[in-house]
């Protein structure tokens, strides 16, 4: 009987589990909808600013119930509002975007130098992605991507249950950890030092509140590794944050802004994370982590720590960002992975970098990895374009 109930529950969620989404990316579809800049929600995308956090916590809608008023492009209605009165004897009405909900994201290294063999390389754009995002009706949102040359399509379905309460299906996990302004083009989670195991495809509940500062809580479960699993609830995770001062996690503009031009606010945010898996992900069954983010004027500082309990590996990262101008940011980061990797023969490095937003959707940047073993120092110059 227990297996039957597990099968029934799994069937209810099965479709979204087939997809994955990296929702940290800036998606120009929303910029088109509201007629605003990518910088409204992001600082050095993919990192979100205070307004971007509130936008996400409101189910990818404008905070304060102003979504319809702020939208420059109206949704296309599907059915009459009067259908709501006779439901369930009629199909409940909804709406769809008034434009094609698609965008392109092009990224790649332009130049690279490797100290290990004292060689140089001119590069080309290395990846092209089709991004998509849309809101449907009052409480459903979708977003995701498809990358050329990769299997599968990234996808996430979000159902807003109430203000600040959202249920997400598809790619879930610790996306908040990857808030650093990385000079690595389109860096995935494992590009960074603190990368707790991913629960894979699953479902998560998000709760957030606060008109000034505020709190957020995420609890979820996933199937772990692979497309198929003996247990769709194999991996479980929790993340909680508490923000002191600054703009509200739900209201966005309800708090005090530290720098209106780049959207930073004077605040301190504390976060904790917990991961547990029965079968394990990449051999890891238990992990914990913590982080702190402080913003003041044109400066932002981040500290992160992660502990992989089963392999007894501790990871650290720290970053300091300074916006010389709203379009020019300097980055200094230290990372300690705790162990070497397949493509990395060192465990720690200092990484100074610089990012220039030639336009709101065009970024040119560089980073120099100063490894603990100088033989592995690397210079990378990259470009990103979204439209």
MARZAGU-722444 format. One record per residue (C-alpha): y, z, x; residue in three letters. Coordinates in pm, whole numbers, plus 50000, padded with zeros to 5 digits. Each point is the difference from the previous one (the first is absolute). Layout:
// MARZAGU-722444
      y      z      x  residu
      Y      Z      X     Ala
...
***
This chain:
// MARZAGU-722444
      y      z      x  residu
  50000  50000  50000     Unk
  50239  50085  50284     Unk
  49951  49655  50154     Unk
  50076  49836  49666     Unk
  50332  50184  49971     Unk
  50088  49915  50360     Unk
  49926  49634  49926     Unk
  50219  50009  49688     Unk
  50292  50157  50188     Unk
  49960  49751  50284     Unk
  50001  49708  49756     Unk
  50331  50118  49854     Unk
  50165  49968  50341     Unk
  49789  49723  50154     Unk
  50241  49706  49977     Unk
  50292  50154  50190     Unk
  49760  50118  50273     Unk
  49944  49638  50101     Unk
  50351  49975  50134     Unk
  50214  50153  50271     Unk
  50375  50035  50036     Unk
  50236  50082  50281     Unk
  50294  50116  49791     Unk
  50217  50105  50292     Unk
  50140  49649  50031     Unk
  50335  49901  49856     Unk
  49941  49748  49721     Unk
  50291  49757  49938     Unk
  49890  49957  49637     Unk
  50181  50324  49914     Unk
  50312  49886  50190     Unk
  50007  49689  49780     Unk
  49947  50198  49681     Unk
  50292  50236  50064     Unk
  50220  49765  50202     Unk
  50022  50242  50290     Unk
  49916  50023  50371     Unk
  49667  50109  50151     Unk
  50209  50276  50163     Unk
  50045  50161  49658     Unk
  49648  50144  50029     Unk
  49916  49969  50371     Unk
  50126  50096  50343     Unk
  49836  49778  50259     Unk
  49729  49894  49758     Unk
  49731  50099  49929     Unk
  50151  50351  50015     Unk
  50154  50105  49668     Unk
  50335  50174  49969     Unk
  50082  50270  49742     Unk
  50065  49750  49723     Unk
  49680  49812  50086     Unk
  49800  50320  49959     Unk
  50151  50058  49656     Unk
  49942  49637  49903     Unk
  49631  50036  50089     Unk
  49969  50336  49824     Unk
  50142  49841  49685     Unk
  49722  49743  49990     Unk
  50200  49733  50188     Unk
  50285  50020  49753     Unk
  50366  50094  50037     Unk
  50037  50382  49985     Unk
  50175  50175  49713     Unk
  49873  49771  49726     Unk
  50244  49728  50109     Unk
  49741  49733  50080     Unk
  50095  49766  49716     Unk
  50373  50039  50069     Unk
  49969  49939  50375     Unk
  49768  49699  49979     Unk
  50178  49670  50068     Unk
  49701  49800  49876     Unk
  49871  50097  49658     Unk
  49633  50041  49922     Unk
  49840  49746  49766     Unk
  49882  50174  49681     Unk
  49641  49954  49883     Unk
  50004  50073  49630     Unk
  50241  50162  49761     Unk
  50104  50366  50023     Unk
  49894  50038  49637     Unk
  49638  49964  50112     Unk
  50023  50352  50139     Unk
  50039  50138  49647     Unk
  49679  49841  49870     Unk
  49785  50064  50306     Unk
  49693  50022  50017     Unk
  49996  49728  49737     Unk
  50191  49772  50238     Unk
  50004  49940  50374     Unk
  50246  50240  50162     Unk
  50299  49799  50134     Unk
  50095  49984  50368     Unk
  50204  49786  50238     Unk
  49955  49812  50325     Unk
  50242  49912  50283     Unk
  50255  49728  49924     Unk
  49929  49846  50343     Unk
  49685  49931  50200     Unk
  49916  50341  50155     Unk
  49926  49853  50343     Unk
  50150  50020  50349     Unk
  49908  49906  50358     Unk
  49982  50228  50303     Unk
  49984  49836  50344     Unk
  49955  50209  50312     Unk
  49891  49958  50358     Unk
  50062  50061  50368     Unk
  50244  49766  50171     Unk
  49944  50119  50356     Unk
  49770  50242  50183     Unk
  49967  50136  50353     Unk
  49691  50189  50130     Unk
  50029  50209  50314     Unk
  49622  50022  50052     Unk
  49984  49639  50120     Unk
  50376  49933  50037     Unk
  49991  49717  49746     Unk
  50232  49870  49731     Unk
  49937  49820  49673     Unk
  50218  49816  49750     Unk
  49878  50061  49651     Unk
  50021  49847  49655     Unk
  50021  50156  49653     Unk
  49660  50162  49975     Unk
  49964  50080  49633     Unk
  50113  49862  49666     Unk
  49955  50205  49683     Unk
  50062  49930  49636     Unk
  50137  50318  49842     Unk
  50006  50063  49627     Unk
  50141  50274  49780     Unk
  50085  50032  49632     Unk
  50065  50247  49721     Unk
  49832  49950  49663     Unk
  50133  50180  49696     Unk
  50131  50353  50032     Unk
  49734  50155  50220     Unk
  49783  49751  50192     Unk
  50074  49861  50348     Unk
  49799  49787  50240     Unk
  50052  49916  50367     Unk
  49801  49862  50288     Unk
  49961  49723  50253     Unk
  49784  49719  50130     Unk
  49999  49925  50373     Unk
  49906  49655  50128     Unk
  49673  50007  50192     Unk
  49885  50333  49855     Unk
  49740  50064  49733     Unk
  50092  50161  49670     Unk
  50325  50062  49821     Unk
  50196  50324  50022     Unk
  50072  50145  49657     Unk
  50113  50324  49840     Unk
  50044  50081  49632     Unk
  50239  50282  49912     Unk
  50014  50167  49659     Unk
  50302  50226  49937     Unk
  49888  50285  49777     Unk
  50339  50174  49990     Unk
  50317  50024  50208     Unk
  49885  50072  50355     Unk
  49628  49994  49904     Unk
  49805  49690  50104     Unk
  49633  49904  50016     Unk
  49915  49738  50264     Unk
  49685  49790  50031     Unk
  49899  49787  50298     Unk
  50104  50071  50358     Unk
  50080  50370  50027     Unk
  50053  50254  50277     Unk
  50255  50145  50238     Unk
  50259  49721  49989     Unk
  50281  50254  50045     Unk
  49882  50067  50355     Unk
  50102  49652  50106     Unk
  50373  50052  49957     Unk
  50090  49932  50362     Unk
  50217  49701  50089     Unk
  49736  49829  50208     Unk
  50087  49710  50225     Unk
  49642  49877  49954     Unk
  50023  49708  49756     Unk
  49843  50093  49669     Unk
  49816  50288  50171     Unk
  49704  50134  49805     Unk
  49928  50371  49976     Unk
  49768  50008  50301     Unk
  50283  49860  50214     Unk
  50153  50346  49999     Unk
  49884  50315  50173     Unk
  49967  50216  49689     Unk
  49765  49801  49776     Unk
  49779  50219  49782     Unk
  49686  49836  49853     Unk
  50057  49776  49700     Unk
  49817  50076  49673     Unk
  49975  49625  49943     Unk
  50037  49860  49651     Unk
  50032  50259  49728     Unk
  50233  50180  49765     Unk
  50281  50249  50060     Unk
  50235  50211  49791     Unk
  50361  50027  50119     Unk
  50242  50265  49878     Unk
  50361  50028  50119     Unk
  50313  50179  49886     Unk
  50349  50096  50113     Unk
  50359  49897  49930     Unk
  50096  50142  50340     Unk
  49725  50027  50258     Unk
  49676  50060  49814     Unk
  49624  49991  50031     Unk
  49715  49750  49990     Unk
  49627  50049  49959     Unk
  49725  49741  50034     Unk
  49631  50057  49936     Unk
  49743  49723  50005     Unk
  49648  49883  50064     Unk
  49844  49683  50138     Unk
  49671  49840  50090     Unk
  50046  50018  50377     Unk
  49877  49710  50211     Unk
  49866  49665  49884     Unk
  50023  49800  49678     Unk
  49709  50190  49844     Unk
  49928  50370  50001     Unk
  49734  50239  49872     Unk
  50280  50229  49892     Unk
  50335  49862  49872     Unk
  50151  50347  50053     Unk
  49871  50044  50357     Unk
  50339  50064  50162     Unk
  50270  50236  49875     Unk
  50353  50063  50120     Unk
  50310  50205  49923     Unk
  50359  49964  50115     Unk
  50291  50229  49910     Unk
  50366  49985  50108     Unk
  50305  50215  49947     Unk
  50350  49865  50063     Unk
  50290  50234  50072     Unk
  50342  49857  49918     Unk
  50105  49639  49974     Unk
  49932  49749  49726     Unk
  49743  50084  49736     Unk
  49645  49868  50034     Unk
  50022  49899  49636     Unk
  50369  49935  49941     Unk
  50074  49814  50324     Unk
  50377  50010  49980     Unk
  50022  50343  49841     Unk
  50037  50182  50333     Unk
  50251  49984  50284     Unk
  49981  49688  50215     Unk
  50040  50045  50374     Unk
  50085  49637  50074     Unk
  50055  49763  49709     Unk
  49971  49687  50215     Unk
  49641  50053  50110     Unk
  49880  50236  49731     Unk
  49915  50296  50216     Unk
  50067  50344  49854     Unk
  50041  50339  50163     Unk
  49664  50161  49930     Unk
  49678  50143  50141     Unk
  49661  49903  49853     Unk
  49674  50185  50076     Unk
  49658  49846  49932     Unk
  49635  50109  50021     Unk
  49680  49795  49965     Unk
  49628  50063  49949     Unk
  49706  49756  50008     Unk
  49631  50059  49926     Unk
  49709  49757  49974     Unk
  49627  50045  49940     Unk
  49886  49687  50187     Unk
  50294  49982  50238     Unk
  50244  49724  50092     Unk
  49957  49868  50355     Unk
  49796  50313  50066     Unk
  50269  50236  49872     Unk
  49926  50229  49706     Unk
  50284  50251  50021     Unk
  50361  49972  50111     Unk
  50328  50184  49953     Unk
  50357  49916  50089     Unk
  50363  50094  49970     Unk
  50338  49837  50046     Unk
  50372  50071  49994     Unk
  50288  49757  49948     Unk
  50365  50093  50053     Unk
  50296  49773  49931     Unk
  50365  50059  50079     Unk
  50264  49732  49976     Unk
  49885  49702  50205     Unk
  49714  50187  50169     Unk
  49641  50059  49892     Unk
  49723  50199  50171     Unk
  49628  50008  49913     Unk
  49717  50216  50132     Unk
  49634  49952  49902     Unk
  49670  50165  50088     Unk
  49647  49915  49893     Unk
  49672  50174  50072     Unk
  49665  49820  49971     Unk
  49781  50306  49959     Unk
  49654  49849  50055     Unk
  50084  49830  50329     Unk
  50248  50273  50102     Unk
  50277  49747  50065     Unk
  50365  50098  49955     Unk
  50267  49731  49964     Unk
  50379  50029  50032     Unk
  50300  49780  49950     Unk
  50375  50061  50011     Unk
  50281  49757  49938     Unk
  50379  50002  50022     Unk
  50200  49724  49830     Unk
  50371  49939  50035     Unk
  50192  49739  49800     Unk
  50276  49870  50226     Unk
  50103  49779  49711     Unk
  49833  49957  49661     Unk
  49830  49689  50144     Unk
  49917  50133  50349     Unk
  49760  50288  50062     Unk
  49870  50154  50321     Unk
  49653  50158  49998     Unk
  49834  50240  50245     Unk
  49643  50101  49920     Unk
  49727  50202  50174     Unk
  49639  49958  49893     Unk
  49681  50178  50105     Unk
  49684  49858  49841     Unk
  49776  50267  50152     Unk
  49743  49737  50106     Unk
  50004  49647  50136     Unk
  49942  49705  49765     Unk
  49827  49662  50004     Unk
  50323  49824  50095     Unk
  50163  50295  50175     Unk
  49889  50154  50331     Unk
  50243  50293  49980     Unk
  50053  50290  49762     Unk
  50378  50052  50002     Unk
  50320  49802  50045     Unk
  50379  50008  49965     Unk
  50124  49705  49797     Unk
  50374  49921  50004     Unk
  50105  49717  49770     Unk
  50285  49832  49822     Unk
  50022  49821  49668     Unk
  50273  49763  49884     Unk
  50030  49883  49641     Unk
  50154  49657  50045     Unk
  50002  49983  49622     Unk
  49874  50244  49738     Unk
  49664  49818  49996     Unk
  49981  49888  50366     Unk
  49915  50242  50279     Unk
  49986  49946  50377     Unk
  49871  50280  50219     Unk
  49843  50107  50326     Unk
  49798  50292  50131     Unk
  49882  50103  50345     Unk
  49680  50205  50016     Unk
  50016  50235  50298     Unk
  49639  50113  50026     Unk
  49873  50303  50190     Unk
  49830  49747  50226     Unk
  50280  49767  50110     Unk
  49752  49711  50031     Unk
  50001  49975  49621     Unk
  50375  49980  49944     Unk
  50085  49725  49751     Unk
  50316  49831  49873     Unk
  49997  49837  49656     Unk
  50273  49802  49825     Unk
  49940  49923  49633     Unk
  50153  49854  49686     Unk
  49952  50067  49628     Unk
  50126  49794  49708     Unk
  49956  50065  49630     Unk
  50118  49775  49719     Unk
***
